[in-house]
Amino acid sequence: MTTLILLVLALVLASGLTSMSEAAIFSVPISKVYLARDEERSGGHRLAAIKESMQRPISALVILNNLINILGSVMVGYKAAEVLGNDYKGAFAGVLTFLIIVFSEIIPKTVGERYNLTISLIAAIPLTFVTWVLLPAIWVIEQIARPFSGKANKEVTSEEEIRMMADMGKEAGLISGEENRLISRAFRLNDVTAREIMTHRLDLASLENDKLLGQINPSDLDMTHSRIVVTRDGDLDNIAGIIYLRDLLLALAEDRTDLKVGDLKKPAHIVHESTPAHQLLHQFQLKRQHLFVVLDEYGGTSGVVSLEDVLEELVGEIIDETDPEEEGSPKTEEDKGLPKNRSEDA
């Protein structure tokens, strides 16, 4: 009787461990796996490899689980017939089936799904070894199943799924509302173009390239613009460069009135209206500039776009001390229902 009890416990335990491992590996998110790998947790690299190509490891678990259940049940059945006799075979089979369903399937799979990362990390290395041992059997099964299986599609997480996960994280209190908004706005950067966020040419402040500093009246300058467009002969379609307001005021303070505006200008970097905001952000970093001139499809000047314009797509409208005061709290572009068209750099 003791041997029979030990065989039943071994069968239930072995089957339960395989079921638990299978449920854990299936349910653990790939993001958690990569995080565990980057944190150098034990089994992290093995688990990442398994999640990236799950077909053979899962086949190994299925084969192992069926071998345990079938061969184990046969062995237990023979032993039960020897110990209990034929009169109790039916009752014993019912009890064994109940034990396997509850303690080898339902409970282990529930636990595996609840503690999926921890269990997956523990199971990753043994599963790699089992997969290697059962590789010949797996290969044969793959050849038999090949005509019935289509081409495998590698699932890739979409923007919509990431947004949904961010919303779920916010609802669960795992991330803040502001973090959720930043994630959502970050995905909008490749959908928003320079044309939608630029300052239109009609609103630009400009100075002529050949104009002497002595001809400029500081009181006529718009101090809300830190950068001013420099044109040739007053033609906005012929941009000569950008002049920093601080350089202009410093030259005037030093009474260098014989200089021309063009002597103080910096090169103007050009982008096109269709340039997405995420590319603008990269270009701002690459060029180490805060203002670009935007050209239309015909090569004419549409306006200018600033680094602040792009950042406002991420964090909402930025109000500083140079902006005119408005009644009430500032509204974001979503509140207004209109595209933003403002820049403080020109």
C-alpha positions in Angstrom: 0.0 0.0 0.0 2.8 2.4 0.8 4.4 1.8 -2.6 1.0 2.6 -4.3 0.6 5.8 -2.3 4.1 6.9 -3.3 3.5 6.1 -6.9 0.3 8.2 -6.9 2.0 11.1 -5.2 4.9 10.9 -7.7 2.5 10.9 -10.6 0.5 13.8 -9.4 3.6 15.8 -8.4 5.4 15.2 -11.7 2.4 16.0 -13.8 1.6 19.0 -11.8 5.1 20.4 -12.2 5.0 20.1 -16.0 1.5 21.7 -16.1 2.6 24.5 -13.9 5.7 25.2 -16.0 3.7 25.2 -19.2 1.1 27.6 -17.8 3.8 29.9 -16.5 5.8 30.0 -19.7 2.7 30.6 -21.8 1.4 33.5 -19.6 4.6 35.4 -18.6 4.8 38.6 -20.7 7.8 38.9 -22.9 8.5 42.4 -21.4 9.0 40.9 -18.0 11.3 38.2 -19.5 13.5 40.8 -21.1 13.6 42.9 -17.9 14.7 39.8 -15.9 17.3 39.1 -18.5 18.7 42.6 -18.4 18.7 42.4 -14.6 20.9 39.3 -14.9 18.4 37.1 -13.0 19.1 33.4 -12.9 17.5 31.7 -15.9 16.7 35.0 -17.5 18.8 34.4 -20.7 17.4 30.9 -21.1 13.9 32.0 -20.6 14.3 34.8 -23.1 15.5 32.3 -25.7 12.5 30.0 -24.9 10.0 32.9 -25.3 11.6 33.9 -28.6 11.2 30.4 -30.0 8.6 28.5 -28.0 7.6 25.7 -30.4 10.2 23.1 -29.4 10.2 23.8 -25.6 6.4 23.6 -25.5 6.5 20.4 -27.5 9.0 19.0 -25.0 6.7 19.9 -22.1 3.7 18.3 -23.9 5.6 15.1 -24.6 6.9 14.9 -21.1 3.5 15.6 -19.5 1.8 12.9 -21.6 4.6 10.4 -20.9 4.2 11.0 -17.2 0.4 10.8 -17.3 0.2 7.7 -19.6 3.1 5.7 -18.3 2.5 6.8 -14.7 -1.1 5.8 -14.9 -0.3 2.4 -16.3 2.2 1.7 -13.5 -0.1 3.0 -10.9 -2.9 0.9 -12.4 -0.9 -2.3 -12.3 0.1 -1.7 -8.7 -3.4 -0.8 -7.7 -4.7 -4.1 -9.2 -2.0 -6.0 -7.3 -2.7 -4.3 -3.9 -6.5 -3.6 -4.1 -7.7 -6.4 -6.4 -10.2 -6.1 -9.3 -13.1 -5.1 -7.0 -11.8 -1.6 -6.3 -10.2 -0.8 -9.7 -13.1 1.4 -10.8 -13.2 3.3 -7.6 -9.4 3.8 -7.6 -9.5 5.0 -11.3 -12.1 7.6 -10.3 -10.1 8.8 -7.3 -6.9 9.0 -9.4 -8.7 10.9 -12.2 -10.0 13.4 -9.6 -6.5 13.8 -8.1 -4.9 14.4 -11.5 -7.6 17.0 -12.6 -7.4 19.0 -9.4 -3.8 18.6 -8.3 -2.0 18.1 -11.6 -4.0 20.5 -13.8 -6.3 23.1 -12.2 -4.2 24.0 -9.1 -0.8 23.9 -10.8 -1.9 25.9 -13.8 -3.5 28.5 -11.6 -0.4 28.8 -9.5 1.8 28.9 -12.7 -0.2 31.7 -14.1 -0.2 33.7 -10.9 3.6 33.4 -10.3 4.5 33.1 -14.0 7.8 35.0 -13.9 9.3 33.2 -10.8 8.2 29.8 -12.0 9.4 30.4 -15.6 12.8 31.4 -14.4 13.1 28.3 -12.3 11.9 26.0 -15.1 13.9 27.6 -17.9 17.2 25.7 -17.4 15.6 22.2 -16.8 13.3 22.8 -19.7 16.3 23.5 -22.0 17.9 20.2 -21.0 14.6 18.3 -21.5 14.2 19.8 -24.9 17.7 18.7 -25.9 17.0 15.2 -24.6 13.7 14.9 -26.4 14.9 16.6 -29.6 14.8 13.5 -31.8 11.1 12.9 -30.8 10.3 16.5 -31.3 11.9 16.5 -34.8 9.8 13.5 -35.8 6.6 15.1 -34.6 7.5 18.3 -36.4 7.9 16.4 -39.7 4.5 14.7 -39.2 2.8 17.9 -38.3 4.4 20.1 -41.0 1.7 19.5 -43.7 -1.0 20.5 -41.3 0.6 23.6 -39.9 0.8 26.9 -41.8 3.7 29.3 -41.8 4.4 30.6 -38.3 3.6 34.2 -37.7 5.7 36.0 -35.2 3.4 38.2 -33.2 4.6 41.8 -32.7 3.0 44.1 -30.1 1.1 47.0 -31.8 0.8 50.6 -30.7 -2.8 49.9 -29.7 -1.8 47.0 -27.4 0.9 49.2 -25.8 -1.6 52.0 -25.3 -4.1 49.5 -23.8 -1.4 48.1 -21.4 -0.6 51.6 -20.4 -4.2 52.3 -19.6 -4.4 49.1 -17.6 -1.3 50.0 -15.8 -2.8 53.4 -14.9 -6.1 51.7 -13.7 -4.1 49.3 -11.6 -1.9 52.1 -10.1 1.3 50.8 -11.6 2.0 53.9 -13.6 0.8 57.5 -13.0 -1.7 59.4 -15.2 1.1 61.6 -16.4 3.2 58.6 -17.4 0.3 57.2 -19.3 -0.3 60.5 -21.1 3.4 60.7 -22.1 3.3 57.1 -23.6 0.2 58.0 -25.6 1.7 61.3 -26.8 5.0 59.6 -27.7 3.1 57.5 -30.3 1.7 60.6 -31.8 5.1 62.0 -32.7 5.3 60.0 -36.0 1.8 61.1 -36.9 2.3 64.8 -36.5 4.2 66.8 -39.2 6.2 70.0 -39.1 3.4 71.7 -40.9 0.9 71.0 -38.1 3.1 72.4 -35.3 5.1 75.2 -37.0 4.7 78.9 -36.7 3.3 80.2 -40.0 5.3 82.7 -42.1 2.7 85.4 -41.4 3.6 85.3 -37.7 7.4 85.4 -38.1 9.6 88.2 -36.9 12.4 88.9 -39.4 15.3 91.3 -40.1 17.0 92.1 -43.4 20.5 90.6 -43.9 22.1 93.9 -45.0 20.4 96.2 -42.4 22.9 98.1 -40.1 22.5 97.6 -36.4 22.4 101.3 -36.1 19.1 101.4 -38.0 17.4 99.0 -35.6 15.4 100.5 -32.8 15.5 98.1 -29.8 12.0 99.1 -28.8 10.7 97.8 -32.1 12.0 94.3 -31.4 9.7 91.6 -30.2 11.3 90.4 -27.0 9.2 87.3 -26.9 11.3 85.8 -29.7 14.7 84.4 -28.7 15.6 83.8 -32.4 14.8 85.9 -35.4 14.7 85.0 -39.1 17.2 86.9 -41.3 16.1 87.4 -44.9 17.6 88.8 -48.0 15.9 91.9 -49.2 13.0 91.2 -46.9 11.9 88.1 -48.8 10.8 85.3 -46.5 11.3 82.8 -49.3 15.0 83.8 -49.3 16.2 83.0 -45.8 19.8 84.0 -45.0 20.0 82.6 -41.5 18.9 83.0 -37.9 20.1 85.7 -35.5 19.9 85.2 -31.7 18.2 88.1 -29.9 20.8 88.0 -27.2 23.6 88.5 -29.8 21.8 91.4 -31.3 21.1 93.2 -28.0 24.7 92.6 -26.9 26.0 94.2 -30.1 23.7 97.1 -29.6 24.8 97.5 -26.0 28.4 97.6 -27.1 27.5 100.3 -29.7 28.7 98.2 -32.6 26.2 100.0 -34.9 28.4 99.7 -38.0 27.8 95.9 -38.1 25.1 94.4 -40.4 22.5 91.9 -39.2 24.1 89.3 -41.4 27.4 89.6 -39.5 25.7 88.1 -36.5 23.5 85.5 -38.1 23.8 81.7 -37.7 23.1 79.1 -40.4 19.5 78.2 -40.9 18.7 74.5 -41.0 16.0 73.4 -43.4 13.2 70.8 -43.0 10.1 70.1 -45.1 6.5 70.4 -44.1 6.0 66.6 -44.2 8.8 65.8 -41.7 7.4 63.9 -38.8 7.8 65.3 -35.3 9.9 62.3 -34.1 12.4 63.0 -36.9 12.4 66.7 -36.0 13.4 65.8 -32.5 16.2 63.6 -33.7 17.4 66.4 -36.0 17.3 68.9 -33.2 19.6 66.7 -31.2 21.9 66.0 -34.2 22.2 69.6 -35.4 22.2 71.0 -31.8 19.8 73.7 -32.9 16.5 74.9 -31.5 14.9 76.3 -34.6 14.4 75.0 -38.2 13.0 76.8 -41.3 10.1 74.8 -42.8 9.8 74.7 -46.6 6.7 73.8 -48.6 6.6 71.6 -51.6 7.6 74.4 -54.0 10.7 75.4 -51.9 9.1 78.5 -50.4 9.1 79.3 -46.7 6.1 78.0 -44.8 7.2 79.0 -41.4 9.6 77.9 -38.6 9.4 75.0 -36.1 11.2 75.0 -32.8 12.3 72.3 -30.3 9.6 73.6 -27.9 6.9 72.9 -30.5 7.9 69.2 -30.6 8.2 69.0 -26.8 4.7 70.4 -26.4 3.4 67.4 -28.4 4.8 65.3 -25.5 4.0 67.4 -22.4 1.3 69.8 -23.5 1.5 73.5 -24.0 4.4 75.2 -22.3 3.8 78.7 -20.9 6.8 80.8 -19.8 7.4 84.3 -18.6 7.6 85.7 -22.2 4.1 84.5 -23.2 1.2 87.0 -22.9 -1.0 86.3 -19.9 -4.4 84.8 -20.6 -7.4 84.5 -18.3 -7.9 81.0 -16.9 -5.6 78.0 -17.0 -3.8 77.2 -20.2 -5.5 74.6 -22.4 -3.8 71.8 -24.2 -4.3 71.2 -27.9 -6.6 68.3 -27.1 -8.8 70.7 -25.0 -9.0 73.3 -27.8 -9.6 70.7 -30.5 -7.2 72.6 -32.8 -3.7 72.0 -34.0 -1.1 74.0 -32.2 0.6 76.8 -34.3 2.8 78.7 -31.9 6.5 79.2 -31.4 8.5 81.5 -29.2 11.7 81.2 -31.2 10.8 83.3 -34.2 
